[in-house]
């Protein structure tokens, strides 16, 4: 069992010392991306803070408060809470099937009165916590032992299956990606990685027809077919990606100007406040606007990797890299989706797309990253930490 005697209230002087350790550069760039999101949501509403920009601002401020609170807490507290938090998120995913709200043909939300909670978003960060704790308790030799890999695979496969069943293929694959990334960073040997890839390829070849006809929903199959030829159904499943590509290309180098995008403001671009907000940014600010946003994203990712390298604890190192990988996957999947490189999967652009649960959970994740930075000199013994 973990010793939680350190969880008592910190003295005021200790709290001040921790606040001084906050990485204000990271806070600045997170706020910069959020401000870009506010501007795009203002434009998406036709020059109004309602209904999206104002709500997003409030959520970001709340998210910042969450970040600072989480950052002040000793990582050993988060380590002790890792498994209970994961179990709680798993129960919420199960509850979605029983009492979840249906929207857009999928059952993904829990109605909690004033807010709608999307448990799949919470699962991403709790999975990072659980896997970081699990691998913290393993030696590098045990990481490559198939017997010890089974619990890790179950921890990521079970929630991924529940999310895919909602159905939400994009988020389910993202959960699997986070898990695989952390297993790799924990020290999995290359021979096992290559062997697993070969086995996965053989499985796809052997069971491809069954997966296509039995596992995937009809709308998911249509999205994959539309990826290769959007003109197959230009008024149906191909409409989203065709309009997104038109918006991306019509912005040119410098864009049409703020609030001057025709695809979005004439309602050709669907879901312009959420999944396809990057297309609206490209139309209004062009290639240069997209490059600027991607540069800021790269800076944030650089902060994440730098923090992970600087920490002395294996748990905080994996925690920091897990949060960074999650952020990276959000960016890559959303941008690839709107560019027509992957099927439409409904993954938001982090800190820019409109969303409640995604924003708060993402800021909670950055709070964990900041906690790793603030407590980077902390050493956590690995012996006996597995459970």
C-alpha positions in Angstrom: 0.0 0.0 0.0 1.1 3.5 -0.7 2.0 5.8 2.2 -0.4 8.8 1.9 0.8 10.7 4.9 2.1 13.3 2.5 -1.4 14.2 1.4 -2.0 16.6 4.3 -2.5 20.3 3.7 0.7 22.1 2.6 2.0 25.0 4.6 1.4 28.4 3.0 5.1 28.9 2.4 5.2 25.5 0.6 2.2 26.4 -1.5 3.9 29.7 -2.5 7.1 27.8 -3.4 5.0 25.5 -5.6 3.3 28.4 -7.4 6.7 29.8 -8.1 7.6 26.6 -9.8 4.7 26.8 -12.3 5.8 26.7 -15.9 4.3 30.0 -17.0 5.5 29.6 -20.5 3.3 26.6 -20.9 0.3 28.5 -19.4 0.9 31.3 -21.9 0.8 29.0 -25.0 -2.2 27.1 -23.7 -4.0 30.4 -23.3 -2.9 31.6 -26.7 -4.4 28.5 -28.4 -7.6 28.9 -26.3 -7.8 32.6 -27.5 -7.6 31.4 -31.1 -10.5 29.1 -30.3 -12.5 32.0 -28.8 -12.0 34.0 -31.9 -13.0 31.2 -34.2 -16.1 30.4 -32.2 -17.0 34.1 -32.2 -16.7 34.1 -36.0 -18.7 30.8 -36.3 -21.6 32.4 -34.5 -21.6 35.3 -37.0 -20.0 37.9 -34.7 -21.6 36.9 -31.4 -20.2 35.6 -28.2 -23.3 33.5 -27.8 -23.8 30.6 -27.9 -20.3 29.2 -28.1 -17.5 31.7 -27.4 -18.8 32.9 -24.1 -19.4 29.4 -22.8 -16.0 28.3 -24.0 -14.3 31.2 -22.2 -16.0 30.3 -18.9 -15.0 26.6 -19.3 -11.3 27.6 -20.0 -11.2 29.8 -16.9 -12.6 26.8 -14.9 -10.1 24.6 -16.6 -7.2 26.9 -15.6 -8.4 26.7 -12.0 -8.5 22.9 -12.2 -5.0 23.0 -13.7 -3.5 25.0 -10.9 -5.2 22.9 -8.2 -4.1 19.7 -9.7 -0.5 21.0 -10.2 -0.2 21.8 -6.5 -1.0 18.2 -5.4 1.9 15.8 -4.8 2.1 13.2 -7.6 2.1 10.4 -5.0 -1.5 11.4 -4.3 -2.4 11.0 -7.9 -0.5 7.7 -7.9 -2.6 6.5 -5.0 -5.8 7.5 -6.8 -4.9 6.1 -10.2 -6.7 2.7 -9.9 -9.8 4.1 -8.1 -10.1 6.9 -10.7 -9.8 4.4 -13.6 -12.4 2.1 -12.0 -14.8 5.1 -11.5 -14.4 6.1 -15.2 -15.0 2.5 -16.3 -18.3 2.4 -14.2 -19.4 5.7 -15.9 -18.8 4.1 -19.3 -20.9 1.2 -18.3 -23.6 3.6 -17.0 -23.7 5.2 -20.5 -25.3 2.0 -21.8 -27.9 2.0 -19.1 -29.0 5.6 -18.7 -26.9 7.5 -21.3 -28.2 10.3 -23.5 -28.5 9.7 -27.3 -27.2 12.4 -29.6 -26.3 12.1 -33.3 -27.2 8.4 -33.4 -24.7 7.5 -30.6 -25.1 7.0 -26.8 -22.1 8.8 -25.4 -23.3 11.2 -22.6 -24.6 11.1 -19.1 -27.1 13.8 -18.1 -26.1 15.2 -14.8 -28.6 18.0 -14.6 -26.7 21.3 -15.4 -24.0 19.5 -17.4 -23.7 16.6 -19.8 -20.6 14.4 -19.0 -18.9 12.4 -21.7 -17.1 9.5 -19.8 -14.9 8.5 -22.7 -13.1 11.8 -22.3 -12.5 11.1 -18.6 -11.3 7.6 -19.4 -8.4 8.9 -21.5 -6.8 10.7 -18.5 -7.6 8.0 -16.0 -6.1 5.4 -18.3 -2.9 7.4 -18.4 -2.8 7.5 -14.6 -3.5 3.8 -14.2 -1.0 2.7 -16.8 1.7 5.1 -15.4 1.2 3.6 -12.0 1.2 0.0 -13.3 4.4 0.4 -15.3 6.0 2.4 -12.4 5.9 -0.8 -10.4 7.5 -3.0 -13.2 11.1 -3.5 -13.9 12.1 -3.0 -17.6 12.6 -6.8 -17.9 9.0 -7.4 -16.7 7.6 -4.8 -19.2 8.5 -7.2 -22.0 7.1 -10.3 -20.2 3.8 -11.2 -21.9 2.4 -12.3 -18.6 2.8 -8.7 -17.2 1.5 -7.1 -20.4 -1.9 -8.8 -20.1 -3.2 -6.5 -17.3 -2.1 -3.4 -19.3 -3.8 -4.6 -22.5 -6.9 -5.4 -20.6 -6.9 -1.9 -19.0 -6.9 -0.2 -22.4 -8.9 -2.8 -24.4 -12.0 -2.9 -22.1 -12.8 0.8 -22.2 -11.9 1.0 -25.9 -14.4 -1.8 -26.6 -17.1 0.0 -24.6 -16.5 3.3 -26.4 -16.4 1.7 -29.8 -19.8 0.1 -29.0 -21.4 3.5 -28.3 -20.5 3.8 -31.2 -17.5 6.2 -31.2 -14.7 4.6 -33.2 -12.4 7.6 -33.2 -12.3 7.9 -29.4 -12.0 4.2 -29.0 -8.9 4.1 -31.3 -7.5 7.1 -29.5 -7.7 5.2 -26.2 -5.9 2.3 -27.7 -3.3 4.6 -29.2 -2.6 6.2 -25.8 -2.3 2.7 -24.2 0.1 1.4 -26.9 2.2 4.6 -26.7 2.7 4.3 -23.0 3.5 0.6 -23.2 6.2 1.5 -25.8 7.6 4.3 -23.6 7.6 2.0 -20.6 10.3 0.0 -22.2 8.8 -2.7 -24.4 11.4 -4.5 -26.5 11.5 -3.9 -30.2 11.2 -7.6 -31.1 7.8 -7.6 -29.3 6.7 -4.4 -31.0 7.6 -5.7 -34.5 6.0 -9.1 -33.6 2.8 -7.5 -32.5 2.6 -5.4 -35.6 3.1 -8.5 -37.7 0.4 -10.3 -35.8 -2.0 -7.4 -36.1 -1.4 -7.3 -39.9 -2.0 -11.0 -40.1 -5.2 -10.7 -38.1 -6.5 -7.9 -40.3 -5.8 -10.1 -43.4 -7.5 -13.1 -41.8 -10.5 -11.5 -40.2 -10.9 -8.4 -42.4 -14.2 -9.5 -43.8 -15.6 -10.2 -40.4 -14.5 -6.9 -39.0 -15.9 -5.1 -42.0 -19.3 -6.8 -42.0 -19.9 -7.5 -38.3 -17.8 -5.2 -36.2 -18.2 -1.9 -38.1 -21.5 0.0 -38.2 -22.9 0.8 -41.6 -22.2 4.6 -41.2 -18.5 3.7 -40.3 -18.2 1.6 -43.4 -19.6 4.4 -45.5 -17.1 6.9 -44.0 -14.2 4.7 -44.9 -15.5 4.3 -48.5 -16.1 8.0 -48.7 -12.5 8.7 -47.6 -11.2 7.2 -50.9 -14.0 8.7 -53.0 -16.1 11.5 -51.4 -18.0 11.9 -54.7 -19.7 8.6 -54.1 -22.2 10.3 -51.9 -21.6 14.1 -52.2 -24.9 15.0 -50.5 -24.6 12.4 -47.8 -21.5 10.9 -46.2 -19.2 12.7 -48.6 -20.6 16.1 -47.8 -18.6 16.8 -44.7 -15.2 16.1 -46.2 -15.9 17.8 -49.6 -16.9 21.0 -47.9 -14.0 20.8 -45.5 -11.6 20.5 -48.4 -13.2 23.4 -50.2 -12.8 25.6 -47.1 -9.2 24.5 -46.6 -8.2 25.3 -50.2 -10.2 28.5 -50.7 -8.3 30.3 -47.9 -5.1 30.4 -50.0 -1.9 31.7 -48.3 -3.3 34.5 -46.2 -7.0 33.6 -46.0 -10.2 35.6 -46.8 -10.1 37.5 -43.5 -11.7 37.2 -40.1 -15.4 36.4 -40.4 -15.2 36.5 -44.2 -15.3 32.8 -44.8 -18.1 31.8 -47.2 -18.1 28.1 -46.6 -18.8 28.5 -42.9 -21.0 31.6 -42.9 -23.2 30.4 -45.7 -23.7 27.1 -43.7 -21.9 24.9 -46.2 -19.3 23.7 -43.6 -21.0 21.4 -41.1 -20.0 21.3 -37.4 -17.9 24.4 -37.9 -17.8 25.0 -34.1 -16.5 21.5 -33.2 -15.0 18.9 -35.5 -14.4 21.1 -38.6 -13.2 24.3 -36.9 -9.7 23.9 -38.4 -11.3 24.2 -41.9 -12.9 27.5 -40.9 -9.5 28.7 -39.5 -7.9 27.8 -42.8 -10.5 29.6 -44.9 -10.3 32.8 -42.8 -6.6 32.9 -42.1 -5.1 30.7 -44.8 -2.0 28.6 -44.8 -0.2 31.1 -42.6 -2.9 30.9 -39.9 -2.7 27.1 -39.9 1.1 27.1 -39.7 1.0 29.5 -36.8 -1.5 27.3 -34.9 0.6 24.2 -35.6 3.7 26.0 -34.4 2.1 26.8 -31.1 0.9 23.2 -30.8 4.5 22.1 -31.4 5.8 24.4 -28.7 3.2 22.9 -26.2 4.3 19.4 -27.2 7.9 20.4 -26.7 7.1 21.6 -23.2 5.5 18.2 -22.5 8.5 16.2 -23.6 10.9 18.5 -21.8 9.0 18.1 -18.5 8.9 14.4 -18.9 12.7 14.3 -19.4 13.4 16.5 -16.4 11.4 14.5 -13.9 13.2 12.0 -11.6 10.3 9.6 -11.0 9.3 6.9 -13.5 5.6 7.5 -12.6 5.7 11.2 -13.3 7.8 10.6 -16.5 5.2 8.3 -17.9 2.4 10.5 -16.7 3.9 13.6 -18.5 4.4 11.6 -21.7 0.9 10.1 -21.5 -0.6 13.6 -21.4 1.6 14.8 -24.2 0.7 11.8 -26.4 -3.0 12.3 -25.8 -2.7 16.0 -26.8 -0.7 14.9 -29.9 -3.3 12.4 -31.0 -6.1 15.0 -30.6 -4.2 17.3 -33.0 -3.1 14.7 -35.6 -6.5 12.9 -35.8 -8.5 16.1 -36.1 -6.3 17.7 -38.7 -5.9 14.5 -40.7 -9.7 14.1 -40.6 -10.5 17.6 -42.0 -7.8 17.1 -44.7 -9.4 13.9 -45.9 -6.5 11.7 -44.9 -8.5 9.6 -42.5 -12.3 9.0 -42.1 -14.5 11.4 -40.2 -14.3 10.2 -36.6 -15.5 13.1 -34.4 -12.3 14.1 -32.5 -12.2 17.8 -31.6 -9.3 20.1 -32.1 -7.9 20.6 -28.6 -8.5 23.9 -26.9 -10.1 25.3 -30.1 -13.2 23.2 -30.8 -16.3 23.9 -28.7 -16.8 21.4 -26.0 -17.3 21.1 -22.2 -16.0 17.7 -21.0 -13.1 17.7 -23.5 -11.9 21.1 -22.3 -12.1 20.4 -18.6 -10.5 17.0 -18.9 -7.8 18.3 -21.1 -6.9 21.0 -18.6 -7.0 18.4 -15.8 -4.4 16.4 -17.9 -2.2 19.5 -18.2 -2.6 19.9 -14.5 -1.0 16.5 -14.1 1.7 17.5 -16.5 2.3 20.7 -14.4 2.3 18.6 -11.2 5.1 16.5 -12.7 7.0 19.7 -13.4 6.5 21.3 -10.0 7.5 18.1 -8.3 10.2 17.1 -10.8 12.8 16.5 -8.1 10.6 14.1 -6.3 11.7 10.4 -6.3 9.1 7.7 -5.9 10.3 4.2 -5.0 9.3 1.6 -7.5 9.5 -1.4 -5.2 6.1 -2.6 -4.1 4.3 0.1 -6.1 2.5 -2.3 -8.6 -0.8 -2.5 -6.6 
